[in-house]
Structures are given as structure tokens and as C-alpha cells.
Amino acid sequence: MKKTLALLMSLGLVLGGCSNSADNQDPNMKHVGVLQIIAHGSLDQAYEGFKDGMAEAGYVEGENVVYDFQNAEGDKSNMTTIAQKFVADEDDLILAIGTEAAQTVSQETSEIPIIGTAITDYVEVGLADSNEKPGSNVTGLSDATPMDRQIDLLLQFAPDAQNIGIIYCSSEANSKIQADQAVAEIQARGLNPIVKTVADQTVISDTLQSMVLDIDALYIPSDNTLASAMGAVETVTTDAKIPTIVAVEKMCADGGLASVGIDYYDLGKQTGYMAAKVLNGEADPATTPIETAEDSTIYYNEQVLNELGLTLPESIQDTALPVEQENE
């Protein structure tokens, strides 16, 4: 009896294994690995938009595409492990949400198509030879917004500002790129940039407390570390009456004053359209140009505006939109 039971169990395992293998080899089912560097509203929106864009292009989750979503929680070793898993699984395509995610995955495979999103500059961080012709298995969407518009917006709220602070996390390559662009724009206007970096969230409040003594306004790029600590940023900057312009609409909703921002859901959707073309064989990442968000909008945080004792500049009253806050 025991031998018979053991034989049946073994047979069941073999049949089960064959069934799973057959599912994985279904030629009509595409497998997409998704690596997101950290949980954050903007990045989450990009992923949701991606899936909806894919669905509109014909790839419906559970019908002809399966997503293996993995959040690395900001840990580099996690990113490497996840990237290696996607390669071992022989996924049909990998979505990399965030610069470090794309860099990590690209180090693990040169064959599986990689579509990036929420990445500012692919060329500067070594992911592409050029925006027009990436030259490898990596292409995608950039979340860059024109830096001159960000600094112009800052000066509309603080027209007499002379010393403008910039703060970002030293380990985030895209943040440094944006900070350097901001420095150039500030200096071009004859003003003085004051740049500070942080290693992690634990020192943000202390760094800002010292910064606000020397600055008239503050700019924060699309930095994941700062984005996850906007509550602390708001506390320090509103107490000190420092207008803070941020690069991302979600950061504005979480405590910044205003932003020339993009809609990350729409960015993700645009990314989904691109990925679908790659899966269809209609596009090759090596020759598919890096795209940027199609639209940008001025957003402002009405609560922060009131806390700072400011009014909306007349020049943007007809176009700026108030952000939606979770506690409203």
C-alpha cells in the first residue's frame, strides 16, 4: 500500500510539473518581469499605467501576458537577485521602473528586451548610446521636464530669491544629473546655487534645518529618497517659510509647494505602448528612440501655499492645477 501511495504521489508530481511547464511554454502567453526600485506613488502610478497601456495594445493580464512584479525596496542586492531571476526565467521582456533598476537588469542580460520608465537621462547613466538610437537591448521613457521651466516657476513664487538651495541623495545618479542642470540654470540667471546631498532619509531633516538658514528658495529633483520623506521636508520648509519647487507632481502633493510635473500614470501608459510594439516584433530596442512624456502641467499644493502665506502668481492662475491630497 505504501509503495502504491508513493508511486501515485510521484506520478502526481510529475504530471503537475508537466502541467506547469506546458503553461510556461504557452506561445500565446508573454512573460514580463517588472523590477521597481522602491515603493512610491509616482512609480506605482507608472506601473499601473504600463499595464493599462499594454492592455489597450492587446496584452491583457491573465489572458496573454503574465507580470512578475518585484519591488526591491531600495536594496541593491535585492535588485541583482531579482534581475537574475528574470533572466533565469527567460522572460520575454523586462520593465525597469527607475534608473538603478534598469542599470541592474542591463548588467544581467544583453538579450532580453528591457523597457525603462521613470528614468531621467538614459545616456548619462550609461543605458543608451544616444536618445535617437539607444544601440542595445534597452530603451524606454524619460520623465525629464525642462529644467528652465522648473527654475522659472521657482522664481515666480520667490522673485527676490538670490540663494537657491538644491538637495538630493548622493547615490542616485539621475538626481545628480538634474541637480547639475538646476545649478546651470540658476547660475545663468546670475543667482547663487547652494547644493547639499544626503546619504539616506535619516539625515534629511538635519540637513534641511541647516540649509534653510542660508537659502531663499529650494529645488528638489525627482529623487526617490527625498520623495519618500516629503513630510519631513514640508515641516522644515514651511516653518522656515521657504518655497520648495519639486520635479514630480506626487512630491508636490506630499509636501512641496509647486512643480512643473508629468503624470506618471500617462508616462507608464506610453511605456506600455512601446513595450507592446517590442513584444509584437514591430520595434527593436536598439533602434527605438527614447521617448519623453507628451505633456507637462504646473501643479501647486494649496495647503502649503497657505502655510507659506503666499498667493498663486497671476501668470499661472489660469493654467496651474491644485494637487489632490490623500487626506482631503
C-alpha positions in Angstrom: 0.0 0.0 0.0 2.8 2.4 0.9 4.6 1.7 -2.3 1.4 2.3 -4.3 0.8 5.6 -2.5 4.4 6.7 -3.1 4.0 5.8 -6.8 0.8 7.8 -7.1 2.4 10.8 -5.3 5.4 10.7 -7.6 3.2 10.4 -10.7 1.1 13.4 -9.4 4.3 15.5 -9.0 5.5 14.6 -12.5 2.1 15.4 -14.0 1.9 18.6 -12.1 5.4 19.5 -13.3 4.4 18.8 -16.9 1.3 20.9 -16.5 3.3 24.0 -15.2 5.9 23.5 -17.9 3.2 23.5 -20.5 1.7 26.7 -19.1 5.2 28.4 -19.1 5.7 27.3 -22.8 2.4 28.6 -24.0 3.4 30.6 -27.1 0.5 32.9 -26.7 1.4 33.9 -23.1 4.0 36.6 -22.8 6.0 36.8 -19.5 7.1 40.2 -18.4 9.3 40.7 -15.4 8.9 44.1 -13.5 11.6 45.5 -11.3 10.6 48.6 -9.3 13.4 50.1 -7.2 11.2 51.3 -4.3 7.5 51.7 -3.4 6.4 55.3 -4.1 3.3 56.9 -5.5 4.8 58.1 -8.8 6.5 54.8 -9.6 3.3 52.8 -8.6 1.3 55.0 -11.0 3.8 54.3 -13.8 3.3 50.6 -13.3 -0.4 50.8 -13.3 -0.3 53.0 -16.4 2.1 50.5 -18.1 -0.4 47.6 -17.6 -3.3 49.7 -18.9 -1.2 50.8 -21.9 -0.3 47.1 -22.6 -4.0 46.2 -22.3 -5.0 48.9 -24.8 -2.4 47.5 -27.2 -3.8 44.0 -26.9 -1.9 42.5 -24.0 -4.4 41.7 -21.2 -3.1 40.4 -17.9 -4.1 36.8 -17.3 -5.1 36.3 -21.0 -2.0 36.7 -23.0 0.5 38.3 -20.6 1.7 37.5 -17.1 3.5 40.0 -14.9 6.1 39.1 -12.3 6.2 42.3 -10.2 9.1 42.6 -7.8 9.8 45.6 -5.5 13.5 45.8 -4.5 12.7 48.1 -1.5 15.7 50.2 -2.4 18.2 47.4 -1.8 20.9 46.9 -4.5 21.4 43.2 -3.6 17.7 42.6 -4.0 17.8 44.2 -7.4 20.5 41.9 -8.5 18.8 38.8 -7.2 15.5 39.9 -8.9 17.2 40.7 -12.2 19.0 37.3 -12.2 15.6 35.6 -11.6 14.1 37.3 -14.6 17.0 36.1 -16.8 16.8 32.6 -15.4 13.0 32.6 -16.1 13.8 33.6 -19.7 11.1 36.4 -19.6 10.0 37.8 -22.9 10.5 41.4 -21.7 11.6 43.3 -18.6 10.1 46.5 -17.4 12.6 48.5 -15.2 11.0 51.3 -13.1 13.7 53.7 -12.0 17.3 54.2 -13.1 19.0 51.8 -10.7 16.5 49.1 -11.7 17.4 49.5 -15.4 21.1 49.6 -14.7 21.0 46.4 -12.7 18.9 44.5 -15.2 21.1 45.6 -18.1 24.1 44.2 -16.3 22.5 40.8 -16.2 21.2 40.4 -19.8 22.0 41.8 -23.2 19.4 39.7 -24.9 16.0 40.2 -23.2 14.4 43.5 -24.2 14.4 46.0 -21.4 11.9 48.8 -21.4 12.7 51.6 -18.8 10.4 54.2 -17.3 10.7 57.0 -14.8 14.4 57.5 -15.8 15.6 61.0 -16.5 18.6 60.5 -18.8 19.5 57.2 -20.3 22.7 58.4 -22.0 24.2 60.0 -18.9 23.8 56.8 -16.8 25.1 54.5 -19.5 21.9 52.9 -20.6 21.9 54.2 -24.2 24.4 55.4 -26.8 22.0 58.2 -27.7 18.4 59.1 -27.3 17.8 58.7 -31.0 19.5 55.3 -31.3 20.0 53.5 -28.0 22.2 50.8 -29.5 21.4 47.9 -27.1 18.5 46.0 -25.6 17.5 49.0 -23.5 15.0 51.8 -24.5 12.1 53.4 -22.8 10.5 56.6 -21.5 12.2 59.6 -19.8 10.5 61.5 -17.0 12.6 64.6 -17.6 10.9 68.0 -17.6 12.6 71.1 -18.9 14.8 72.5 -16.1 14.4 76.1 -17.2 10.6 75.8 -16.6 11.2 74.5 -13.1 13.6 77.4 -12.2 11.3 79.9 -13.8 8.4 78.6 -11.7 10.5 78.8 -8.6 11.3 82.5 -9.3 7.6 83.2 -9.9 7.0 82.2 -6.3 10.2 83.8 -5.0 11.1 86.7 -7.4 13.6 88.2 -5.0 15.5 85.0 -4.3 19.3 85.2 -4.5 20.4 81.9 -2.8 18.6 78.8 -4.1 19.1 75.5 -2.4 19.2 72.1 -4.1 19.1 68.9 -2.2 19.3 65.3 -3.4 20.5 61.8 -2.5 24.2 61.3 -3.4 23.7 57.7 -4.5 21.0 58.5 -7.1 22.6 59.2 -10.5 19.6 60.8 -12.1 19.3 63.2 -9.2 22.8 64.4 -9.7 22.1 65.0 -13.4 19.1 67.1 -12.6 20.9 68.9 -9.8 23.7 69.9 -12.2 21.1 71.1 -14.7 19.5 73.2 -12.0 22.8 74.7 -11.0 23.5 75.7 -14.6 20.0 77.3 -14.9 20.4 79.2 -11.6 23.8 80.5 -12.4 22.6 81.6 -15.9 20.2 83.9 -14.1 23.0 85.4 -12.0 21.9 83.7 -8.8 23.7 81.5 -6.3 23.0 77.8 -6.1 23.7 76.0 -2.7 23.9 72.3 -3.1 23.6 69.7 -0.4 23.5 65.9 -0.6 22.2 63.3 1.8 23.1 59.6 2.1 19.6 58.5 3.3 16.4 59.6 4.8 17.8 59.8 8.4 19.7 63.0 7.7 17.2 64.9 5.6 15.7 66.9 8.4 19.0 67.9 9.9 20.5 68.8 6.5 17.5 71.0 5.7 17.5 72.6 9.1 21.0 73.9 8.4 20.2 74.8 4.7 17.2 77.0 5.3 19.3 79.4 7.3 21.2 80.3 4.0 18.6 80.0 1.2 15.6 81.9 -0.1 14.0 79.0 -2.0 14.6 75.3 -2.6 14.5 72.9 -5.6 14.3 69.1 -5.3 14.8 66.9 -8.3 12.9 63.6 -8.9 14.8 61.8 -6.2 13.4 58.6 -4.7 14.9 59.2 -1.2 13.6 62.7 -0.9 10.3 61.7 -2.4 9.8 59.2 0.4 10.4 61.9 3.0 8.4 64.8 1.8 6.5 65.1 5.1 9.8 65.9 6.8 10.7 68.3 4.0 7.3 70.1 4.4 7.7 70.5 8.1 11.1 72.2 7.9 10.5 74.3 4.8 7.1 75.7 5.8 8.3 76.5 9.3 11.2 78.5 7.7 8.9 80.0 5.0 11.0 78.5 2.2 9.1 78.0 -1.1 10.0 74.5 -2.4 9.7 73.5 -6.1 9.8 69.8 -6.8 10.2 67.9 -10.0 7.3 65.5 -9.5 3.6 66.1 -9.1 3.4 63.4 -6.4 6.1 65.1 -4.4 4.1 68.3 -4.6 1.1 66.5 -3.2 3.2 65.1 -0.4 4.5 68.5 0.8 6.2 70.5 -2.0 4.8 73.9 -3.0 4.7 73.5 -6.8 6.0 71.6 -9.7 6.2 71.5 -13.5 5.3 67.9 -13.4 4.2 65.0 -15.6 1.5 62.5 -15.0 3.3 59.2 -14.1 0.3 57.1 -15.0 0.3 58.6 -18.5 4.1 58.1 -18.7 3.6 54.4 -17.8 0.8 54.1 -20.4 3.1 55.5 -23.0 5.7 52.9 -21.9 3.2 50.1 -22.2 2.5 51.1 -25.9 6.3 50.9 -26.6 6.6 47.5 -24.8 3.7 46.1 -26.8 5.4 47.0 -30.1 8.6 45.3 -28.9 6.7 42.2 -28.0 4.9 42.2 -31.3 8.2 42.3 -33.1 7.4 45.7 -34.5 10.2 47.5 -32.7 13.8 46.7 -31.7 15.1 48.5 -28.5 18.4 49.1 -30.2 16.8 51.4 -32.8 13.7 52.6 -30.9 14.3 56.2 -29.7 14.0 57.2 -26.1 10.7 59.0 -25.7 9.7 61.7 -23.2 6.3 62.5 -21.6 4.0 64.0 -24.1 2.6 66.7 -21.7 3.6 68.6 -18.6 1.5 70.6 -16.2 2.1 73.2 -13.4 0.8 71.8 -10.1 0.6 73.5 -6.7 -0.2 72.5 -3.2 -2.9 74.8 -1.8 -2.3 73.8 1.8 1.5 74.6 1.5 0.7 77.8 -0.3 -1.4 78.9 2.6 1.2 77.8 5.2 3.8 79.9 3.5 1.5 82.9 3.3 1.8 83.1 -0.5 -0.7 83.6 -3.3 -0.7 81.9 -6.7 1.3 84.1 -9.2 -1.1 85.8 -11.6 0.9 84.4 -14.6 -0.1 80.8 -13.8 -3.6 81.3 -12.3 -5.4 80.2 -15.4 -3.2 77.1 -16.1 -1.9 75.7 -12.8 -3.8 72.8 -11.2 -4.1 72.0 -7.5 -2.8 68.6 -6.5 -5.0 66.0 -5.0 -4.0 65.2 -1.4 -4.8 61.9 0.2 -6.1 63.5 3.4 -8.6 65.6 1.5 
